[in-house]
Amino acid sequence: MEEFEDLVPQPDDEGRMELTYRAWTEVDDVVWTMGRTLIFLDLSFNSIKNLPEDLGDLYQLKEINIACNHVENIPVSIGKLIKLQLFKANGNKINEIPDEIGKCKSLKHLHLNENKIKGIPETLSHCTRLETLLLQNNDVESIPHEVGTLPIKHIDLANNNKLEIIPKPMRSNSEIIMWILKENHENYTKLELVERTNMDMLKLLRESKDGIVEIKKEIASKQQKRQDLLIEHSQLWGYFTAKAVLKKACTIS
């Protein structure tokens, strides 16, 4: 998009740059060269279809707004944005959140409402500072129980018709949602502990059985050796007895 280079402003003194309402279908390449200075990027209200992996080059980025575009995929390079605090992507066509979102350790606010998202990656639970999670009006079918460990204050799951874990009337109630997720996480953790304990017991039992078999083999081996020694002792006793008798006979003669 070289024809637009002269229209792309530089970030202001605070690192902000607003590129809204430009009818862009793709982001001008010059934007991805501003990794040292760009901190707040607003690309909302365009017709952008794709974000390139170059997004990860904006390593100083704290906020990005791509709301109201036609974006379908979030690049995996988002995981490089370790300073990112706000990712606003509502009103797009996003169908999947990459696992790499979990590398955004500073993320506090994630706006993904009005998309086509079906699932949430378990790695989102690695975003331990997450306070806001907006997912209303999607196709979400399940929420990982690990999300219940996050310090989320505002979560909205309204209008996700296939989501069964949260009762429909409660899908906009942050307190109820987090309570359910926390309970689910605790129950899963307990179940996991029980299963792990059972596996350990089965392993111990198998090892015990194997140990018993080995002990029986060892006992049998020792018994055989004892029998062999008894036979050998008997043979030696007979030998020395015969030798003694022979010696005595020679002495008498």
Secondary structure, DSSP 4 states (H G I P E B T S, - for coil): -GGGGGG-PPP-TTSEEE--SS--SS--GGGGG-TTT--EEE--SS------GGGGG-TT--EEE--SS------GGGGG-TT--EEE--SS------GGGGG-TT--EEE--SS---B--GGGGG-TT--EEE--SS---B--GGGGGS--SEEE-TT-TT--SS-GGGTT-HHHHHHHHHHHHHHHHHHHHHHHHHHHHHHHHHHHHHHHHHHHHHHHHHHHHHHHHHHHHHHHHHHHHHHHHHHHHHHH-
